[in-house]
Amino acid sequence: MLNAKEIASIAMFGALSAVITTVTNLPIFHFPPLPFLRFDMGEIIDFLAFLILGPLASVFVVIIHFLVISSFPGAQVPFASQAMKAASIFSTILGFMLVTKIKKEYVAVGGALLSRVAIMTLANYLFFLVFFPAYFGSSVNTLTKFLGISLSDYWSRFFILFLFLGIFNAIHALITTLVPLYILKISPQLVRVAASIKPVWITKYLNFSK
């Protein structure tokens, strides 16, 4: 069960991640080969909540994040785009969590990266080729124009798009995981404050004390 402090923290983290997602919707955060993809800095807050509060609480943080940003206009595909964002952070958390008990930071980060790339490759397949196939051609055209190449073969177009989608998700997984880990490493006082809410989840596996 979640206590009152955890519930308040969940609400705070969820609202903060949604705010950061909104205020960082700037060209500098977009992935140049596929500009509809954006490095969402709100994910850093989601993952920080996971590291501090644990897996269960982080689910609620991501749900709040998802619900708030779903109410804002401007998504490529309303609701579906936000659902893909939620799937991205959940897949990152899942991969990190599954290998955390090895107690090696680089292994956990690698697990997060592999999990995100694998799960989001499937999610992107469903998005581009099952539910919204109209976006496949336009996305490939944007990418090939950026690269200065021309591809007419279907499988070549498929490969190049999913290659760059995978690259984007790999980079994003590193940003999402490494930045919160670094924050905790350089801020032992944050760990102590967070411990007043509940034992900090990640300290069972990694040492952040100085």
RANORLIN-V215256 format. One record per residue. OMEGA is omega in whole degrees, -180 to 180 (999 if undefined). Layout:
# RANORLIN-V215256
OMEGA
OMEGA
This chain:
# RANORLIN-V215256
178
177
-175
180
179
180
178
179
178
180
-180
-180
-179
179
-179
180
179
178
-179
175
-177
-174
178
176
-176
-179
-177
-178
-179
-180
-169
-179
180
-171
177
175
-177
174
-174
-179
175
178
178
179
177
-176
176
177
177
-179
-176
-171
179
-173
-176
-179
-178
176
-180
177
-179
178
177
177
-178
-177
-179
-177
178
180
-179
177
171
180
178
174
-177
-179
-178
180
178
177
177
178
178
178
180
-177
177
-180
178
179
-178
-179
178
-176
-175
-178
-178
-176
175
176
173
-174
-176
177
180
178
177
177
178
-180
-178
180
-179
-179
-178
-176
-179
172
176
-180
179
175
179
-178
-171
-172
-180
-173
-176
-176
180
-178
-178
-177
-179
179
178
180
177
-178
-178
175
178
-178
-179
180
178
-180
179
-180
-176
-175
174
179
178
-177
-176
179
-176
173
-177
172
178
178
179
-178
177
178
-178
178
179
178
-175
-177
-172
-179
177
177
178
179
-180
-179
-176
-177
178
178
176
178
180
178
180
-179
177
177
177
176
-176
-170
-172
-179
173
-174
-179
-178
-180
-180
177
999
